[in-house]
Amino acid sequence: MFVKITEYIGKALMALASAWAFVLAFVVVADIVARVVNMPFQGTTEIIANSIVMIAFLQFAYAVRVRAMLRVDALVMHLGPLPRQILLS
C-alpha cells in the first residue's frame, strides 16, 4: 500500500515538473519577443534559475524510484571491479 502511494506521489511530482518546464518554455519565448520590442519582463532570469532547481528536486523522487539517476562514468571506470559493482548495484 505504502509503495503504491509513494509511486503515485513520485509520478505526480514528475508530471508537475514536466508541466512547469513546458510553461517555462513559453516564458522564455515571451521574454525574447518582449526584448525585441524593447519591453523585457522583469525577473525572467530569476524565475528560470529558481525553476531549474525546483524541477530537479521535483523529479528526484521519480528518478530514484525507477533507478534512473545519472552517474559519472569517468569516476566509476577508474575503480576496481568490487567498488564498481557496489556503486552500480
C-alpha positions as CSV (number, residue, x, y, z in Angstrom):
1,M,0.0,0.0,0.0
2,F,2.8,2.4,1.0
3,V,4.7,1.6,-2.2
4,K,1.7,2.5,-4.4
5,I,1.2,5.8,-2.6
6,T,4.8,6.8,-2.9
7,E,4.8,5.7,-6.6
8,Y,1.8,7.8,-7.2
9,I,3.3,10.8,-5.5
10,G,6.5,10.5,-7.4
11,K,4.7,10.3,-10.7
12,A,2.6,13.3,-9.8
13,L,5.6,15.4,-8.9
14,M,7.3,14.3,-12.2
15,A,4.2,15.4,-14.1
16,L,4.2,18.7,-12.2
17,A,7.9,19.3,-13.1
18,S,7.2,18.4,-16.8
19,A,4.3,20.8,-16.9
20,W,6.3,23.6,-15.3
21,A,9.2,23.1,-17.7
22,F,6.6,23.4,-20.6
23,V,5.3,26.7,-19.1
24,L,8.9,27.9,-18.7
25,A,9.4,27.5,-22.5
26,F,6.6,29.9,-23.1
27,V,8.0,32.3,-20.5
28,V,11.4,32.3,-22.3
29,V,9.8,32.9,-25.7
30,A,7.6,35.7,-24.4
31,D,10.6,37.3,-22.8
32,I,12.5,37.1,-26.1
33,V,9.6,38.6,-28.0
34,A,9.3,41.4,-25.4
35,R,13.0,42.2,-25.7
36,V,12.6,42.6,-29.5
37,V,10.1,45.3,-28.9
38,N,12.3,46.8,-26.1
39,M,9.9,45.9,-23.2
40,P,11.6,43.0,-21.4
41,F,9.9,41.3,-18.5
42,Q,11.4,41.9,-15.1
43,G,12.6,38.8,-13.2
44,T,12.6,36.3,-16.0
45,T,16.2,35.3,-15.3
46,E,15.4,34.7,-11.6
47,I,12.3,32.7,-12.4
48,I,14.2,30.5,-14.8
49,A,17.1,30.0,-12.4
50,N,14.9,29.1,-9.4
51,S,12.7,26.9,-11.6
52,I,15.6,24.8,-12.7
53,V,16.3,23.9,-9.1
54,M,12.6,23.2,-8.4
55,I,12.3,21.0,-11.4
56,A,15.4,19.0,-10.5
57,F,14.0,18.3,-7.0
58,L,10.5,17.5,-8.2
59,Q,11.9,14.9,-10.5
60,F,14.2,13.4,-7.9
61,A,11.7,11.1,-6.2
62,Y,10.7,9.5,-9.5
63,A,14.3,9.2,-10.7
64,V,15.2,7.3,-7.5
65,R,12.1,5.1,-7.8
66,V,12.9,4.0,-11.3
67,R,16.7,3.9,-10.6
68,A,17.4,6.4,-13.4
69,M,19.9,8.6,-11.6
70,L,22.9,9.9,-13.5
71,R,26.3,8.7,-12.6
72,V,29.7,9.9,-13.6
73,D,31.2,7.1,-15.7
74,A,34.7,8.7,-15.7
75,L,35.0,8.2,-12.0
76,V,33.3,4.7,-11.9
77,M,35.5,3.3,-14.7
78,H,38.7,4.1,-12.7
79,L,37.5,1.9,-9.8
80,G,38.3,-1.7,-9.3
81,P,35.7,-4.4,-10.0
82,L,34.4,-4.7,-6.5
83,P,33.9,-1.0,-5.8
84,R,32.3,-0.6,-9.3
85,Q,29.9,-3.4,-8.6
86,I,28.9,-1.9,-5.2
87,L,28.3,1.5,-6.7
88,L,26.4,0.3,-9.7
89,S,24.1,-2.1,-7.8
